[in-house]
Amino acid sequence: MTDSAPRSQPRTPWRAVFGGSIGNLVEWYDWFVYASFATYFAGAFFPKGNDTAQLLNTAGIFAVGFFMRPVGGWLLGRFADRRGRKAALTLTVTLMSASALLIAIAPTYGQVGYFGAFVLLVARLLQGLSVGGEYAASATYLTEASRPGGRGFVSSFQYVSMTAGQLIGLGLQILLQHTMSDDALHSYGWRIPFVVGAVGAAVIFWLRRNLLETEVYTEEEDHQDQERGTIAELLRHRKEAALVIALTMGGTVAYYTYTTYLTKYLSNTAGMSKSDASLVSFCALFLFMLLQPLAGSFSDRIGRRPLLITFGIGSMLCTVPIMTALSHADSFAGALLLSLAALVIVTGYTSINAVVKAELFPTHVRALGVALPYALANALFGGTAEYVALWFKKGGVESGYYWYVSACAAVSLVVYLTMRETRDAALSRGRADDPAAPGKRRTTAV
């Protein structure tokens, strides 16, 4: 056996799944725990007043973190294309650990005034930088480490890990709600999950140092030229980059509506208790997580476009009735069924969106090609979803947000109907396999 063998693709897909996903879990635990605990620490960083106004302020900082994601997508996507997926995955989790620690120790408004909110803002900017690179590094790693015919199944574990991270955050919230008083949670209990996140990320840093690089990437290590992972090279694939933005638009708005915003919506609009709203989200997300590999595997059989089209139609037509019914949900079972119905529709997007984007680009610009356009779409639509929802609510026309989500889905649906099928696209093996190269046969739309 040659010395190069240990550096190639992991022996089984499961090793790659674990290596790429476990850090992703901690990354997204830290990212989502901000949203799930915002109702408890909103009053700690801003003057007392209207609860919706305080949530609007924290949602604004949450959205600012998304606007840092394009910067992270550019810097860390370039880093992943030039230095490797493993190096990028290790760096992103380091940044996330630092940001979680900052939030855990941030002083309150009563102690230092708005300086505490400034610390919170800095932490969110670091989180945005980290997650901006994490998504692409994880997506490319899982896709490249997969065997042909199984990329949809393996890459679906990106959203399994993302959802698992959120479930851990919600589970910890439910635990704290049942073991601590409401005053204690608002006073200091909300810091606990951020301490857990910082420690967890430090552990994952050690684990990711032992990851193996993908075979697809190592085959191109000889192409260490100045164009690798650059904006100039990405612009040669601007059609694919624009496609990533367009196909992400509807999916990211719907995803954040029914995940990070759902708990607040159930408590702030439907009038459910915070503990019941958290439990509804936990149960719905757990079932949603189990659906991801099933849908990903299904896409390996029938293609990516049918799932995306199903999501687009379902989200466009069903968002208004589902959100309207949720606003009047008066029982745990009713709220759970409606939430789950929405997440089943969203699964058509989440289970395969990572692999679809990775399959659009050649290896030497794949991480940047996934990272930057996706981060831009999330900054414009995903990161602002919660803020837009609360803005509509504060303006007394909350139903306007439902139509906004439907409209975003409609735009993406047009893209899904016209885009090419990517299931059988060959991953680049050197510049000769560049899908945009002249003479290269491309998979056409079904």
C-alpha positions as CSV (number, residue, x, y, z in Angstrom):
1,M,0.0,0.0,0.0
2,T,1.4,3.4,-0.9
3,D,1.8,6.3,1.5
4,S,-0.9,8.2,-0.3
5,A,-3.7,5.8,0.6
6,P,-4.4,7.2,4.0
7,R,-4.9,10.6,2.5
8,S,-7.6,9.6,0.1
9,Q,-11.4,9.1,0.5
10,P,-12.5,7.4,3.7
11,R,-12.9,3.6,3.5
12,T,-16.7,3.8,3.9
13,P,-19.2,6.6,3.3
14,W,-20.2,6.4,7.0
15,R,-16.8,7.5,8.1
16,A,-17.2,10.6,5.9
17,V,-20.7,11.2,7.1
18,F,-19.6,11.2,10.7
19,G,-16.6,13.3,10.0
20,G,-18.5,15.9,8.0
21,S,-21.6,16.0,10.1
22,I,-20.5,15.9,13.7
23,G,-18.9,19.3,13.5
24,N,-21.8,20.6,11.5
25,L,-24.0,19.5,14.4
26,V,-22.1,21.7,16.8
27,E,-21.9,24.6,14.4
28,W,-25.6,24.7,13.9
29,Y,-26.4,24.0,17.6
30,D,-24.6,27.3,18.4
31,W,-26.3,29.0,15.4
32,F,-29.8,28.0,16.3
33,V,-29.5,28.2,20.1
34,Y,-29.4,32.0,19.7
35,A,-32.8,31.9,18.1
36,S,-34.4,29.4,20.5
37,F,-33.2,31.2,23.6
38,A,-33.8,34.8,22.3
39,T,-37.1,35.1,24.2
40,Y,-35.1,34.7,27.4
41,F,-32.1,37.0,26.8
42,A,-33.8,39.7,24.7
43,G,-34.4,41.8,27.8
44,A,-30.9,41.3,29.0
45,F,-29.3,43.5,26.3
46,F,-32.0,46.1,25.6
47,P,-34.1,48.5,27.7
48,K,-37.3,47.2,29.1
49,G,-40.4,47.8,27.0
50,N,-42.6,46.0,24.5
51,D,-41.7,42.3,24.3
52,T,-42.1,42.3,20.5
53,A,-39.8,45.3,20.2
54,Q,-37.1,43.5,22.3
55,L,-37.5,40.4,20.0
56,L,-37.3,42.7,17.0
57,N,-33.9,44.0,18.2
58,T,-32.5,40.5,18.8
59,A,-33.9,39.4,15.5
60,G,-32.1,42.3,13.9
61,I,-28.8,41.1,15.4
62,F,-29.7,37.6,14.2
63,A,-30.1,38.9,10.7
64,V,-26.8,40.8,10.9
65,G,-25.1,37.5,11.4
66,F,-26.5,36.3,8.1
67,F,-25.0,39.3,6.3
68,M,-21.6,38.2,7.5
69,R,-22.1,34.9,5.9
70,P,-21.2,36.1,2.4
71,V,-17.9,37.2,3.7
72,G,-17.4,33.9,5.4
73,G,-18.5,32.1,2.2
74,W,-15.9,34.0,0.2
75,L,-13.0,33.8,2.6
76,L,-13.6,30.2,3.8
77,G,-14.9,28.9,0.5
78,R,-11.6,30.1,-1.1
79,F,-9.7,28.6,1.8
80,A,-11.5,25.2,1.3
81,D,-10.7,25.2,-2.4
82,R,-7.0,26.1,-2.0
83,R,-6.1,24.4,1.3
84,G,-8.6,21.6,1.4
85,R,-12.0,20.7,2.9
86,K,-10.5,19.3,6.1
87,A,-8.6,22.5,6.9
88,A,-11.7,24.6,6.3
89,L,-13.9,22.4,8.5
90,T,-11.4,22.7,11.3
91,L,-11.2,26.5,11.0
92,T,-15.0,27.0,11.0
93,V,-15.6,25.1,14.2
94,T,-12.8,27.1,15.9
95,L,-14.6,30.4,15.0
96,M,-17.9,29.0,16.3
97,S,-16.4,28.0,19.6
98,A,-15.1,31.5,20.1
99,S,-18.4,33.2,19.2
100,A,-20.4,30.9,21.6
101,L,-18.0,31.8,24.4
102,L,-18.4,35.5,23.8
103,I,-22.2,35.2,24.1
104,A,-21.9,33.2,27.3
105,I,-19.9,35.9,29.0
106,A,-21.5,39.0,27.4
107,P,-22.4,41.6,30.0
108,T,-26.1,42.8,30.2
109,Y,-27.6,46.2,29.5
110,G,-28.0,46.8,33.3
111,Q,-24.3,46.3,33.8
112,V,-22.7,48.2,30.9
113,G,-25.5,49.6,28.8
114,Y,-25.4,48.9,25.1
115,F,-21.9,47.6,25.2
116,G,-23.4,44.2,26.0
117,A,-25.4,44.3,22.8
118,F,-22.2,45.2,21.0
119,V,-20.5,42.1,22.3
120,L,-23.6,40.1,21.2
121,L,-23.2,41.7,17.8
122,V,-19.5,40.8,17.5
123,A,-20.3,37.2,18.5
124,R,-23.0,37.0,15.8
125,L,-20.6,38.4,13.2
126,L,-18.1,35.6,14.1
127,Q,-20.9,33.0,13.9
128,G,-21.9,34.4,10.5
129,L,-18.3,34.2,9.3
130,S,-18.0,30.6,10.5
131,V,-21.3,29.3,9.2
132,G,-20.8,31.0,5.9
133,G,-17.9,28.7,5.3
134,E,-19.2,25.6,7.2
135,Y,-22.1,25.0,4.9
136,A,-20.0,24.8,1.8
137,A,-17.1,22.9,3.4
138,S,-19.5,20.3,4.8
139,A,-21.6,20.1,1.6
140,T,-18.5,19.6,-0.6
141,Y,-16.9,17.2,1.8
142,L,-20.0,15.0,2.1
143,T,-20.7,15.1,-1.7
144,E,-17.1,14.4,-2.7
145,A,-16.7,11.5,-0.2
146,S,-19.9,9.8,-1.5
147,R,-19.9,6.9,-3.9
148,P,-21.7,7.5,-7.3
149,G,-25.4,6.9,-7.0
150,G,-25.5,7.7,-3.3
151,R,-24.6,11.4,-3.1
152,G,-28.2,12.4,-2.4
153,F,-28.4,10.0,0.6
154,V,-25.0,10.9,2.1
155,S,-25.3,14.6,1.6
156,S,-28.8,14.6,3.2
157,F,-27.0,14.1,6.6
158,Q,-25.9,17.7,6.4
159,Y,-29.5,18.7,7.3
160,V,-29.7,15.7,9.7
161,S,-26.8,17.2,11.6
162,M,-28.2,20.7,11.4
163,T,-31.5,19.6,12.7
164,A,-29.9,17.4,15.4
165,G,-28.0,20.5,16.6
166,Q,-31.2,22.4,16.8
167,L,-32.9,19.6,18.6
168,I,-30.2,19.5,21.2
169,G,-30.6,23.2,21.7
170,L,-34.4,22.8,22.0
171,G,-34.0,19.8,24.2
172,L,-31.7,21.7,26.5
173,Q,-34.2,24.5,26.6
174,I,-37.0,22.2,27.6
175,L,-34.8,20.7,30.3
176,L,-33.9,24.1,31.7
177,Q,-37.6,25.2,31.5
178,H,-38.5,22.2,33.7
179,T,-35.6,22.5,36.2
180,M,-35.2,26.3,36.5
181,S,-37.6,29.0,37.4
182,D,-38.6,31.5,34.7
183,D,-36.8,34.3,36.5
184,A,-33.6,32.2,36.7
185,L,-33.8,31.5,33.0
186,H,-34.1,35.2,32.2
187,S,-31.4,36.1,34.7
188,Y,-28.6,33.7,33.9
189,G,-30.0,30.4,32.7
190,W,-29.9,31.4,29.1
191,R,-26.1,31.5,29.3
192,I,-25.8,27.7,29.9
193,P,-26.4,26.5,26.3
194,F,-23.8,28.9,25.0
195,V,-21.2,27.4,27.5
196,V,-22.2,24.0,26.3
197,G,-21.8,25.1,22.7
198,A,-18.3,26.5,23.3
199,V,-17.1,23.3,25.0
200,G,-18.7,21.1,22.3
201,A,-17.0,23.0,19.5
202,A,-13.6,22.7,21.2
203,V,-14.1,18.9,21.3
204,I,-15.1,18.8,17.6
205,F,-12.0,20.8,16.8
206,W,-9.9,17.9,18.1
207,L,-12.0,15.4,16.2
208,R,-11.8,17.2,12.9
209,R,-8.1,17.4,13.0
210,N,-8.1,13.7,12.3
211,L,-10.4,13.8,9.3
212,L,-9.2,12.4,5.9
213,E,-9.2,14.6,2.8
214,T,-11.6,13.5,0.0
215,E,-10.2,11.7,-3.0
216,V,-11.8,14.1,-5.4
217,Y,-9.9,17.0,-3.9
218,T,-6.5,15.2,-3.5
219,E,-6.6,14.3,-7.2
220,E,-6.6,18.0,-8.0
221,E,-3.9,19.1,-5.5
222,D,-1.4,19.4,-8.4
223,H,-3.5,22.3,-9.8
224,Q,-2.4,24.8,-7.2
225,D,-2.6,27.8,-9.5
226,Q,-3.7,31.3,-8.8
227,E,-7.2,30.7,-10.2
228,R,-8.2,28.0,-7.7
229,G,-11.0,29.2,-5.5
230,T,-11.0,32.8,-6.8
231,I,-13.8,35.2,-7.7
232,A,-12.5,35.4,-11.3
233,E,-12.8,31.6,-11.6
234,L,-16.3,31.7,-10.0
235,L,-17.4,34.3,-12.6
236,R,-16.7,31.8,-15.3
237,H,-19.5,29.8,-13.7
238,R,-21.8,32.7,-13.1
239,K,-24.8,30.9,-14.5
240,E,-24.5,28.2,-11.9
241,A,-23.8,30.8,-9.2
242,A,-27.0,32.6,-10.1
243,L,-28.9,29.3,-10.1
244,V,-27.7,28.6,-6.5
245,I,-29.1,32.0,-5.4
246,A,-32.5,31.5,-7.1
247,L,-33.1,27.9,-6.0
248,T,-32.1,28.8,-2.5
249,M,-34.5,31.8,-2.2
250,G,-37.8,30.0,-1.5
251,G,-36.2,27.1,0.4
252,T,-34.3,29.2,3.0
253,V,-37.3,31.4,3.8
254,A,-39.5,28.4,4.3
255,Y,-36.9,26.6,6.4
256,Y,-36.3,29.4,8.8
257,T,-40.0,30.1,9.1
258,Y,-40.7,26.6,10.3
259,T,-37.6,26.1,12.4
260,T,-36.0,29.0,14.1
261,Y,-39.1,31.3,14.0
262,L,-41.7,28.6,14.8
263,T,-41.2,28.6,18.6
264,K,-41.6,32.4,18.8
265,Y,-44.6,32.3,16.4
266,L,-46.4,29.8,18.5
267,S,-45.8,31.7,21.7
268,N,-46.1,35.3,20.4
269,T,-49.0,34.8,18.0
270,A,-50.8,31.6,18.8
271,G,-50.6,32.3,22.5
272,M,-49.0,29.0,23.5
273,S,-46.7,28.8,26.6
274,K,-43.0,28.9,25.8
275,S,-42.6,25.4,27.1
276,D,-45.4,24.0,24.9
277,A,-44.1,25.9,21.9
278,S,-40.6,24.5,22.4
279,L,-42.0,20.9,22.8
280,V,-44.0,21.3,19.5
281,S,-40.9,22.4,17.7
282,F,-38.8,19.6,19.2
283,C,-41.2,16.8,18.2
284,A,-41.8,18.2,14.7
285,L,-38.0,18.7,14.1
286,F,-37.2,15.2,15.3
287,L,-39.5,13.7,12.7
288,F,-38.3,16.1,10.1
289,M,-34.7,15.0,10.8
290,L,-35.7,11.3,10.1
291,L,-37.1,12.2,6.8
292,Q,-33.9,13.7,5.3
293,P,-32.0,10.5,4.5
294,L,-35.2,8.9,3.1
295,A,-35.8,11.9,0.7
296,G,-32.1,12.1,-0.1
297,S,-32.1,8.4,-1.1
298,F,-35.3,8.9,-3.1
299,S,-33.6,11.6,-5.1
300,D,-30.8,9.2,-6.0
301,R,-33.5,7.1,-7.7
302,I,-35.7,9.6,-9.4
303,G,-33.5,12.8,-9.6
304,R,-33.3,16.0,-7.7
305,R,-35.8,18.1,-9.7
306,P,-38.9,16.2,-8.8
307,L,-38.3,16.8,-5.1
308,L,-37.5,20.5,-5.6
309,I,-40.6,21.0,-7.7
310,T,-42.8,19.2,-5.1
311,F,-41.4,21.6,-2.5
312,G,-42.0,24.7,-4.7
313,I,-45.6,23.8,-5.4
314,G,-46.4,22.8,-1.8
315,S,-44.8,25.8,-0.2
316,M,-46.4,28.2,-2.7
317,L,-49.9,26.8,-2.2
318,C,-49.9,25.7,1.4
319,T,-48.0,28.4,3.4
320,V,-50.9,30.7,3.8
321,P,-53.4,28.1,5.1
322,I,-50.8,26.4,7.3
323,M,-49.6,29.6,8.9
324,T,-53.2,30.9,9.3
325,A,-54.2,27.6,11.0
326,L,-51.1,27.7,13.2
327,S,-52.0,31.2,14.5
328,H,-55.2,29.8,15.9
329,A,-53.8,26.5,17.1
330,D,-55.2,25.8,20.6
331,S,-53.8,22.3,21.2
332,F,-50.5,20.6,21.2
333,A,-51.6,17.9,18.8
334,G,-53.0,20.5,16.3
335,A,-49.9,22.6,16.4
336,L,-47.7,19.6,16.0
337,L,-49.6,18.2,12.9
338,L,-49.6,21.6,11.2
339,S,-45.9,22.1,11.9
340,L,-45.0,18.6,10.7
341,A,-47.1,19.1,7.5
342,A,-45.1,22.2,6.7
343,L,-41.7,20.5,7.4
344,V,-42.6,17.5,5.2
345,I,-43.0,20.0,2.3
346,V,-39.7,21.7,3.2
347,T,-38.0,18.3,3.1
348,G,-38.2,18.4,-0.7
349,Y,-35.7,21.2,-0.5
350,T,-33.6,20.5,2.6
351,S,-32.8,16.9,1.9
352,I,-31.0,17.6,-1.4
353,N,-30.1,21.3,-1.7
354,A,-26.5,20.7,-0.6
355,V,-25.8,18.0,-3.2
356,V,-27.5,19.9,-6.0
357,K,-25.3,22.9,-5.4
358,A,-22.1,20.9,-5.1
359,E,-23.0,19.0,-8.3
360,L,-23.1,22.3,-10.3
361,F,-19.4,23.2,-9.9
362,P,-16.0,21.6,-10.7
363,T,-13.7,20.7,-7.8
364,H,-11.3,23.7,-8.1
365,V,-14.1,26.2,-7.4
366,R,-16.8,24.0,-5.8
367,A,-16.5,25.2,-2.2
368,L,-16.5,28.9,-3.2
369,G,-19.3,28.2,-5.8
370,V,-21.5,26.7,-3.2
371,A,-20.5,29.1,-0.3
372,L,-20.8,32.6,-1.7
373,P,-24.0,32.4,-3.7
374,Y,-25.7,30.4,-1.0
375,A,-24.6,32.8,1.7
376,L,-25.9,35.8,-0.4
377,A,-29.3,34.1,-0.7
378,N,-29.4,33.4,3.0
379,A,-28.4,36.9,3.9
380,L,-31.1,38.4,1.7
381,F,-33.9,35.9,2.5
382,G,-33.1,33.4,5.2
383,G,-31.5,35.8,7.7
384,T,-34.2,38.4,7.3
385,A,-37.1,35.9,7.5
386,E,-37.7,36.3,11.2
387,Y,-37.2,40.1,11.1
388,V,-39.6,40.4,8.2
389,A,-42.2,38.2,10.1
390,L,-41.9,40.4,13.2
391,W,-42.1,43.6,11.2
392,F,-45.3,42.5,9.6
393,K,-46.6,41.5,13.1
394,K,-45.7,44.9,14.6
395,G,-47.4,46.6,11.7
396,G,-50.6,44.8,12.4
397,V,-50.6,42.8,9.1
398,E,-49.0,39.5,10.1
399,S,-50.7,37.6,7.3
400,G,-48.6,39.6,4.9
401,Y,-45.6,37.5,5.9
402,Y,-47.4,34.3,4.8
403,W,-47.8,35.7,1.3
404,Y,-44.2,36.8,1.3
405,V,-43.1,33.2,2.0
406,S,-45.4,31.9,-0.8
407,A,-44.0,34.5,-3.3
408,C,-40.4,33.5,-2.6
409,A,-41.4,29.8,-3.1
410,A,-43.1,30.8,-6.4
411,V,-39.9,32.4,-7.7
412,S,-37.8,29.3,-6.8
413,L,-40.4,27.1,-8.4
414,V,-39.8,28.7,-11.8
415,V,-36.1,27.9,-11.4
416,Y,-36.8,24.3,-10.4
417,L,-39.0,23.8,-13.5
418,T,-36.3,25.1,-15.9
419,M,-33.0,23.9,-14.3
420,R,-31.1,20.9,-15.5
421,E,-31.1,17.6,-13.6
422,T,-27.8,17.1,-11.7
423,R,-28.2,13.6,-10.3
424,D,-25.9,12.0,-12.9
425,A,-23.4,14.9,-13.1
426,A,-19.8,13.7,-12.8
427,L,-17.8,15.3,-10.1
428,S,-14.8,17.1,-11.6
429,R,-11.5,15.1,-11.8
430,G,-9.2,17.8,-13.0
431,R,-10.0,20.6,-15.4
432,A,-11.1,18.1,-18.1
433,D,-14.2,17.3,-16.1
434,D,-15.3,20.9,-15.8
435,P,-19.0,20.8,-16.6
436,A,-18.7,24.1,-18.3
437,A,-15.8,23.1,-20.5
438,P,-16.5,23.0,-24.3
439,G,-17.5,19.7,-25.7
440,K,-18.4,18.4,-22.2
441,R,-21.7,16.5,-22.3
442,R,-24.1,17.9,-19.8
443,T,-27.1,16.2,-18.2
444,T,-30.2,17.9,-19.6
445,A,-33.5,18.6,-17.8
446,V,-36.0,15.8,-17.6
